[in-house]
Amino acid sequence: MLCAGFSWGSLDSKVLSKFLNEEVWISREESKKALDKALSKVTTILQCMEERDPRFGSQPHKSGSYIERLQVSDPDEFDFMVPLEEFPKLVPVKVPFQLQLQHPSPPVDKSYVAVCLHLFPYTSPWQKNDVSELVQEGRIIIPKKVMSTFKKNVIQALETMKQRGSVDVHQLRQGTPAVTFTMTHNRNEIDVDLVPFIKDPFVTWSLPWPRFLRAWPSTDKIEKVKKTGVDLVAKHPLYWRYSFSRAERVLLEGIDSDGGCRRASLQILKKIRIDFWERKFGKVLVSYHLKTVLFWACEAYPQSCDWTDLSTSFKRLVDILIYSLSHMHLPHYFLGSDVNLFRKDCWPKLYNLCYEVKKFRRNPEWYLEED
């Protein structure tokens, strides 16, 4: 087996609690001030944009670690999802080969889908060539074009507001579904991600979740997740990627209403990733991986009594992380084993990271008490 190694060393819940209180928890008040500043700027930009191009909504959805109450570092990054408006019916479609040649792009797995407007008897502002291309079935909405148009609108809005000099808009990067800009708050820089998304475009829930014979989450929670739906974000030039950001927030709501230690365990693991592993290996392991580990752990250990002790709860997350790294496979929580969240080009670094996590498991208190 890959990454075989060390068993658990001593780990007292008091040590974890001290680390949580002194190193992990940050002021929600200070974070809220920074968020309010960012939200005010974002809302003004989107309202200005909507006057010029009503396809992009003016009411942002807060997203990311702050709104999920999982933030473990200084409040210098915030995410907002921007709804795309005025869509008629959207349907999945196979991308014609000719269109693939026009837009060379990486291969995709089952977390991606191409979508097409079925126009008759409708007309839609999304028919325009700046965001779509004509095919036999109708018009395919091209993520790359949508992102380019969205960024152009953001820059034009800032110029209209005469704030272009106070905000630094970053270059678009392939594989990133956001337009990012940097602003200043109390002499500190804040990075803001604006993520255009298609809100729950499908009529029915057709995904392989929930799994058969699972005991977590509850039936009521499952129905709430399904009602929230699955969204689409522009993470690929030709294909939209399923986004479960809003659904995951539903899963996290009240996750420790039974007095458990699930959220605290995840926050500790996130902080350890930042302080120890990211410095050495970069961002091959990210917060989304760890949140996925938590969801799998909750499904594997569905009872309240499984999460009453902080040390036991934290160990469960680390053990599942090591198991996933050992097999170089972390299944997507909603889409299952067909979608591996560990990118193949990151496997060499992930292999070395696995050994590092094993070392942590052998002597965790040394890491946690290190000055």
C-alpha positions in Angstrom: 0.0 0.0 0.0 1.2 3.6 -0.7 2.1 5.7 2.3 1.9 2.9 4.8 3.2 4.1 8.2 2.7 5.4 11.7 -0.1 4.8 14.2 -1.5 7.6 16.4 0.7 9.2 19.0 -0.6 10.8 22.2 -3.3 13.4 21.5 -5.2 14.9 24.4 -8.4 16.9 23.8 -7.0 19.7 26.0 -4.1 20.2 23.7 -6.5 20.4 20.7 -8.8 22.8 22.6 -5.8 25.1 23.4 -4.7 25.1 19.8 -8.3 25.9 18.7 -8.6 28.8 21.1 -5.2 30.3 20.6 -4.4 29.6 16.9 -7.6 28.9 15.0 -10.5 31.0 16.2 -10.5 34.6 14.8 -12.6 37.6 15.6 -15.9 37.3 13.9 -16.4 41.1 14.5 -13.3 42.0 12.6 -14.2 39.6 9.8 -17.7 41.0 9.6 -16.3 44.6 9.2 -14.1 43.5 6.3 -17.0 41.5 4.8 -19.4 44.5 5.0 -16.8 46.6 3.3 -16.3 44.1 0.5 -20.0 43.5 0.1 -20.7 47.2 -0.2 -18.1 47.5 -3.0 -19.4 44.3 -4.8 -23.1 45.4 -4.6 -22.2 48.8 -6.1 -20.3 47.2 -8.9 -23.0 44.7 -9.7 -25.8 47.4 -9.7 -23.7 49.5 -12.1 -23.2 46.4 -14.3 -26.9 45.4 -14.3 -27.8 48.8 -15.7 -25.5 48.0 -18.7 -26.1 44.3 -18.9 -29.1 42.8 -17.0 -27.9 39.2 -17.7 -25.7 39.5 -14.6 -27.6 39.8 -11.4 -27.1 42.6 -8.8 -27.8 40.6 -5.7 -24.6 38.6 -4.7 -24.7 35.4 -2.7 -22.2 35.3 0.1 -20.0 32.1 -0.2 -16.8 30.6 1.2 -15.3 29.9 4.6 -16.7 33.0 6.4 -20.3 32.3 5.6 -19.8 28.6 6.4 -18.2 29.7 9.7 -15.0 27.8 8.8 -12.6 30.7 8.5 -9.3 30.1 10.2 -7.1 32.9 8.9 -7.1 36.7 8.7 -10.2 38.1 7.0 -8.4 39.0 3.7 -10.4 36.8 1.2 -14.1 36.8 0.5 -16.2 35.0 -2.1 -19.5 36.1 -3.8 -21.5 34.2 -6.3 -23.2 36.3 -9.0 -26.4 34.8 -10.5 -26.8 34.8 -14.2 -30.3 36.0 -15.0 -33.0 35.6 -17.7 -32.3 32.0 -18.7 -35.0 30.0 -20.6 -34.9 26.2 -20.4 -31.3 24.8 -20.3 -30.5 21.2 -21.2 -27.3 19.2 -21.2 -25.8 18.7 -24.6 -22.9 17.0 -26.3 -20.3 19.5 -27.6 -19.8 19.1 -31.4 -16.3 18.1 -32.4 -15.9 21.2 -34.6 -16.6 23.4 -31.5 -14.0 21.4 -29.5 -11.5 22.2 -32.2 -12.3 25.9 -32.0 -11.9 26.0 -28.2 -9.0 23.6 -27.3 -9.4 22.6 -23.6 -8.5 20.0 -21.0 -10.5 16.7 -20.8 -13.4 16.6 -18.3 -15.0 14.1 -15.9 -18.5 13.7 -14.7 -18.5 16.9 -12.7 -18.7 18.9 -15.9 -21.6 19.4 -18.3 -22.2 21.5 -21.5 -25.6 23.3 -21.6 -27.7 24.5 -24.5 -30.5 27.0 -24.8 -33.6 25.6 -26.4 -34.9 28.8 -27.8 -38.2 28.0 -29.6 -40.6 29.6 -28.8 -38.4 31.9 -26.7 -35.8 34.5 -27.3 -33.1 35.2 -24.8 -30.3 37.8 -24.3 -28.0 34.7 -23.9 -28.3 34.1 -27.7 -25.7 36.9 -28.3 -22.4 35.8 -29.7 -20.5 37.3 -26.8 -21.6 34.4 -24.6 -22.8 31.5 -26.8 -22.4 29.7 -30.1 -24.9 28.3 -32.5 -25.1 24.5 -32.9 -27.8 22.2 -34.3 -29.6 21.8 -31.0 -29.7 25.6 -30.2 -27.1 27.8 -28.7 -24.4 26.4 -26.4 -23.5 28.8 -23.5 -19.7 29.0 -23.6 -18.2 29.5 -20.1 -15.0 31.1 -21.4 -17.1 33.7 -23.3 -19.3 34.3 -20.2 -16.2 34.9 -18.0 -14.6 37.3 -20.6 -17.9 39.3 -20.9 -18.3 39.3 -17.1 -14.8 40.7 -16.5 -15.2 43.3 -19.2 -18.4 44.4 -17.4 -16.7 44.6 -14.0 -13.9 46.8 -15.5 -16.4 49.1 -17.3 -18.5 49.4 -14.0 -15.4 50.5 -12.1 -14.5 53.0 -14.8 -18.1 54.4 -14.7 -17.8 54.6 -10.9 -14.4 56.3 -11.3 -12.9 53.7 -9.0 -10.7 51.8 -11.5 -7.5 53.1 -9.8 -8.6 52.0 -6.3 -9.3 48.3 -7.3 -6.8 45.9 -8.9 -8.7 43.4 -11.2 -6.6 40.3 -11.7 -6.0 38.4 -14.9 -8.4 35.6 -15.7 -6.8 32.2 -15.0 -8.0 29.0 -16.7 -9.6 26.6 -14.2 -10.7 29.5 -11.9 -14.4 30.3 -12.1 -13.9 33.8 -10.6 -13.1 37.4 -11.5 -10.8 38.4 -8.6 -10.0 42.0 -7.5 -8.0 43.4 -4.7 -9.3 46.3 -2.5 -8.0 48.0 0.6 -9.7 48.0 4.1 -8.0 49.6 7.1 -4.7 49.6 5.2 -5.0 45.9 4.6 -5.5 44.3 1.2 -8.6 42.1 0.7 -9.0 39.7 -2.3 -12.6 39.4 -3.5 -13.8 36.6 -5.8 -16.8 37.2 -8.0 -18.1 33.9 -9.3 -20.9 34.0 -12.0 -23.2 31.0 -11.6 -26.2 29.5 -13.2 -28.6 28.8 -10.3 -30.2 25.4 -10.2 -30.9 25.1 -13.9 -32.2 21.5 -14.0 -35.8 20.5 -13.4 -35.0 17.2 -11.5 -32.3 16.0 -9.1 -30.5 13.2 -11.1 -27.3 12.8 -9.1 -26.2 9.6 -7.4 -26.8 11.1 -3.9 -28.0 10.3 -1.3 -26.4 6.8 -1.2 -28.3 3.7 -0.4 -28.5 2.7 3.3 -26.8 5.8 4.6 -27.8 7.2 8.0 -26.4 10.8 7.5 -27.6 13.3 6.8 -31.2 13.2 8.0 -34.1 12.8 5.6 -35.2 16.4 6.3 -31.7 17.7 5.5 -31.6 15.7 2.3 -34.9 17.2 1.1 -33.5 20.7 1.9 -30.4 20.0 -0.1 -32.4 18.8 -3.1 -34.6 21.8 -2.9 -31.5 24.0 -2.9 -30.4 22.3 -6.0 -27.1 22.1 -7.9 -25.6 25.1 -9.7 -23.1 25.6 -12.5 -19.9 27.6 -12.6 -17.5 28.5 -15.4 -14.4 26.5 -14.4 -13.6 25.1 -18.0 -13.5 26.9 -21.4 -16.4 24.7 -22.9 -18.0 22.8 -20.0 -19.8 24.1 -16.9 -18.9 22.5 -13.6 -21.4 21.4 -11.1 -21.2 23.6 -8.0 -22.5 22.4 -4.6 -21.5 25.5 -2.7 -25.1 26.4 -1.6 -25.9 22.7 -1.0 -22.8 22.2 1.2 -23.8 25.3 3.2 -27.1 23.5 4.0 -25.2 20.4 5.1 -23.1 22.5 7.5 -26.0 24.4 9.0 -26.6 23.0 12.5 -24.0 20.2 11.9 -23.1 20.4 15.6 -26.6 21.1 17.0 -26.1 17.9 19.0 -23.0 19.4 20.8 -20.5 17.6 18.6 -17.0 18.6 17.5 -17.3 18.2 13.7 -16.8 21.9 12.8 -14.0 22.4 15.4 -12.1 19.3 14.1 -12.3 20.6 10.5 -11.1 24.1 11.5 -8.1 22.6 13.4 -7.2 20.5 10.3 -7.5 23.5 8.0 -5.2 25.5 10.2 -2.6 22.7 10.3 -2.8 22.5 6.5 -2.0 26.2 6.2 0.7 26.4 8.9 2.6 23.2 8.1 1.7 21.4 4.8 1.0 24.3 2.5 4.3 25.9 3.2 6.1 22.8 2.1 3.9 21.4 -0.7 1.9 24.4 -2.0 -1.8 24.2 -2.5 -2.0 20.6 -3.7 -4.3 20.0 -0.7 -6.9 22.7 -0.3 -9.8 23.6 2.0 -12.4 22.0 -0.2 -10.6 18.6 0.1 -10.8 18.8 3.9 -14.5 19.8 3.8 -15.1 16.8 1.6 -13.3 14.6 4.2 -15.6 15.9 6.9 -18.7 15.0 4.8 -17.5 11.5 4.2 -16.6 11.2 7.9 -20.1 12.3 8.9 -21.6 9.6 6.6 -19.2 6.9 8.0 -19.9 7.9 11.6 -23.5 9.1 11.6 -24.3 9.0 15.3 -24.1 11.9 17.7 -22.0 9.8 20.2 -19.3 9.5 17.5 -18.5 13.2 17.7 -18.7 14.1 21.4 -14.9 14.0 22.0 -12.7 16.5 20.2 -9.6 14.3 20.0 -11.6 11.3 18.6 -13.4 13.5 16.2 -10.2 15.1 14.9 -8.5 11.7 14.5 -11.3 10.5 12.3 -10.8 13.3 9.9 -7.0 12.7 9.8 -7.5 9.0 9.3 -9.8 9.5 6.4 -7.5 12.0 4.9 -4.6 9.6 5.1 -6.6 6.8 3.6 -7.6 9.0 0.7 -4.0 10.2 0.2 -2.7 6.6 0.4 -5.0 5.6 -2.5 -4.6 9.0 -4.4 -8.4 9.1 -4.5 -10.8 11.4 -2.8 -14.3 10.9 -4.2 -16.5 13.9 -4.7 -19.1 13.8 -1.9 -22.1 14.3 -4.1 -20.9 12.8 -7.4 -19.2 9.7 -5.9 -16.1 7.7 -6.8 -16.3 8.6 -10.6 -14.9 12.0 -9.7 -11.5 12.1 -8.0 -10.8 15.5 -6.4 -7.1 14.8 -6.3 -5.7 16.0 -9.7 -3.4 13.5 -11.3 -0.7 16.1 -12.0 -0.5 16.7 -8.2 0.0 13.0 -7.3 3.8 13.2 -6.8 3.4 16.0 -4.2 0.4 14.4 -2.7 2.4 11.2 -2.2 5.0 13.1 -0.2 2.3 15.0 1.6 0.8 11.7 2.7 4.1 10.7 4.4 4.1 14.1 6.1 0.6 13.6 7.4 1.6 10.2 8.7 4.5 11.9 10.6 2.0 14.3 12.1 -0.2 11.3 13.2 2.8 9.7 15.0 3.5 12.8 17.1 0.6 15.4 16.8 1.2 17.2 20.1 4.7 18.2 18.9 3.1 20.0 16.0 0.3 21.5 18.0 2.5 22.8 20.8 5.3 24.1 18.6 6.0 27.8 19.1 
